[in-house]
């Protein structure tokens, strides 16, 4: 139940500062169709350079693609490739397909 997951992670965010909570909240928002909310969570993770930065770049790119914003998706994929530690090959392939 994705709605329950969103609620649960929102409640956890209010009482905890664990790095993984914003990441899973962002994924839950994305799955629930709340793309803008997901992007806000992923942007925060990227900005704060948490342990989930690379993953946030990947899912941020997917969220931008969902919105039809290939320019921003490409930017996120390029940053992910520079990070070089999460889904690099998939990011390169997707970026190639976007060009």
C-alpha positions as CSV (number, residue, x, y, z in Angstrom):
1,X,0.0,0.0,0.0
2,X,1.9,3.0,-1.3
3,X,-0.3,5.6,0.4
4,X,0.5,3.9,3.8
5,X,4.2,3.9,2.9
6,X,4.1,7.6,2.2
7,X,2.4,8.3,5.5
8,X,4.7,6.1,7.4
9,X,7.9,7.7,5.9
10,X,6.5,11.2,6.4
11,X,5.9,10.4,10.1
12,X,9.4,9.0,10.4
13,X,10.9,12.2,8.9
14,X,9.3,14.2,11.7
15,X,11.0,12.2,14.4
16,X,14.3,10.9,12.8
17,X,17.1,12.2,10.8
18,X,18.3,8.9,9.4
19,X,19.7,9.2,5.8
20,X,17.6,6.5,4.3
21,X,14.2,8.0,5.3
22,X,14.2,10.9,2.7
23,X,15.3,8.4,0.0
24,X,12.5,5.9,0.6
25,X,10.0,8.7,1.1
26,X,11.1,10.1,-2.3
27,X,10.7,6.6,-3.9
28,X,7.3,6.3,-2.3
29,X,6.3,9.7,-3.7
30,X,7.5,8.7,-7.1
31,X,5.6,5.4,-7.0
32,X,2.5,7.3,-5.9
33,X,2.7,9.7,-8.8
34,X,3.8,12.7,-6.7
35,X,6.8,13.5,-8.9
36,X,7.4,17.0,-7.6
37,X,7.5,15.8,-4.0
38,X,9.8,13.0,-5.0
39,X,12.1,15.5,-6.7
40,X,12.2,17.7,-3.6
41,X,13.3,14.7,-1.5
42,X,16.0,13.6,-4.0
43,X,17.3,17.2,-4.4
44,X,17.7,17.4,-0.6
45,X,19.7,14.2,-0.6
46,X,21.9,15.3,-3.4
47,X,22.5,18.7,-1.9
48,X,23.4,17.3,1.5
49,X,25.6,14.6,-0.1
50,X,24.3,11.8,2.0
51,X,25.1,8.2,1.5
52,X,22.2,7.9,-0.9
53,X,23.4,10.7,-3.2
54,X,24.1,8.4,-6.2
55,X,20.8,6.6,-5.8
56,X,19.0,9.9,-5.5
57,X,20.6,11.1,-8.8
58,X,19.3,7.9,-10.5
59,X,15.8,8.2,-9.2
60,X,15.8,12.0,-9.8
61,X,16.6,11.3,-13.5
62,X,13.8,8.8,-13.7
63,X,11.4,11.4,-12.1
64,X,12.4,14.0,-14.7
65,X,11.9,11.5,-17.4
66,X,8.4,10.8,-16.0
67,X,7.7,14.6,-16.3
68,X,9.1,14.6,-19.8
69,X,12.0,16.8,-18.9
70,X,14.8,15.1,-20.8
71,X,17.3,18.0,-20.3
72,X,17.2,17.7,-16.5
73,X,17.2,13.9,-16.7
74,X,20.4,14.1,-18.8
75,X,21.9,16.4,-16.3
76,X,21.2,14.0,-13.4
77,X,22.5,11.1,-15.4
78,X,25.8,12.9,-16.2
79,X,26.3,13.7,-12.5
80,X,25.6,10.1,-11.7
81,X,28.2,8.9,-14.2
82,X,30.7,11.2,-12.6
83,X,30.0,9.7,-9.2
84,X,30.7,6.3,-10.8
85,X,29.4,4.0,-8.1
86,X,25.7,3.3,-8.8
87,X,24.1,2.1,-12.0
88,X,26.8,3.8,-14.1
89,X,26.4,1.4,-17.1
90,X,22.6,1.9,-17.0
91,X,23.0,5.7,-16.7
92,X,25.4,5.7,-19.7
93,X,23.0,3.6,-21.8
94,X,20.0,5.8,-20.9
95,X,21.9,9.0,-21.6
96,X,22.9,7.6,-25.0
97,X,19.3,6.9,-25.8
98,X,18.3,10.4,-24.8
99,X,20.7,12.0,-27.2
